[in-house]
Amino acid sequence: MSNIPLSSQKVKETVAVSRLSQTKRSVLQRFPLLFTLLVTFGVVATFYGFERLIDRVEFMADTP
């Protein structure tokens, strides 16, 4: 950093950011099943949480 001119430092930062973004995209592309399962689990857990919340409300539990 001390001997590197600002312009070449900026180029190195840009290269590093582009490599990281490519890695991020490739991880999503390499493991589509894993991400699909994680999203499915999240949706199911959310619906189950809403169901449990509705069961605690006496009016909604008694008259579906």
C-alpha positions as CSV (number, residue, x, y, z in Angstrom):
1,M,0.0,0.0,0.0
2,S,2.7,2.4,0.8
3,N,4.6,2.1,-2.5
4,I,1.7,1.3,-4.8
5,P,0.3,4.3,-6.7
6,L,-3.4,4.9,-6.2
7,S,-4.4,3.9,-9.7
8,S,-2.8,0.4,-9.5
9,Q,-4.3,-0.1,-6.0
10,K,-7.7,0.8,-7.4
11,V,-7.1,-1.8,-10.2
12,K,-6.2,-4.5,-7.7
13,E,-9.3,-3.7,-5.7
14,T,-11.5,-3.9,-8.8
15,V,-10.0,-7.3,-9.7
16,A,-10.5,-8.6,-6.2
17,V,-14.2,-7.5,-6.2
18,S,-14.9,-9.1,-9.6
19,R,-13.3,-12.4,-8.5
20,L,-15.4,-12.5,-5.4
21,S,-18.6,-11.7,-7.3
22,Q,-17.8,-14.5,-9.7
23,T,-17.2,-16.9,-6.8
24,K,-20.6,-16.0,-5.3
25,R,-22.4,-16.6,-8.6
26,S,-20.6,-19.9,-9.1
27,V,-21.5,-21.2,-5.6
28,L,-25.2,-20.6,-6.3
29,Q,-24.9,-22.3,-9.7
30,R,-22.9,-25.2,-8.3
31,F,-25.3,-26.1,-5.5
32,P,-28.8,-25.4,-6.7
33,L,-30.3,-28.3,-4.8
34,L,-28.9,-27.1,-1.5
35,F,-30.3,-23.6,-1.9
36,T,-33.7,-25.0,-3.1
37,L,-33.8,-27.2,0.1
38,L,-32.9,-24.2,2.3
39,V,-35.6,-22.0,0.8
40,T,-38.1,-24.8,1.1
41,F,-37.2,-25.3,4.7
42,G,-37.6,-21.6,5.4
43,V,-41.0,-21.4,3.8
44,V,-42.3,-24.5,5.6
45,A,-40.9,-23.2,9.0
46,T,-42.6,-19.8,8.4
47,F,-46.0,-21.4,7.6
48,Y,-45.6,-23.8,10.6
49,G,-44.8,-20.8,12.8
50,F,-48.0,-18.9,11.6
51,E,-50.0,-22.1,12.3
52,R,-48.7,-22.3,15.8
53,L,-49.4,-18.6,16.3
54,I,-53.0,-18.9,15.1
55,D,-53.5,-21.9,17.4
56,R,-52.7,-19.7,20.4
57,V,-55.5,-17.2,19.5
58,E,-58.5,-18.8,21.1
59,F,-61.1,-17.3,18.6
60,M,-59.1,-18.6,15.6
61,A,-58.5,-22.0,17.1
62,D,-62.1,-22.6,18.0
63,T,-63.7,-21.3,14.7
64,P,-61.5,-22.2,11.8
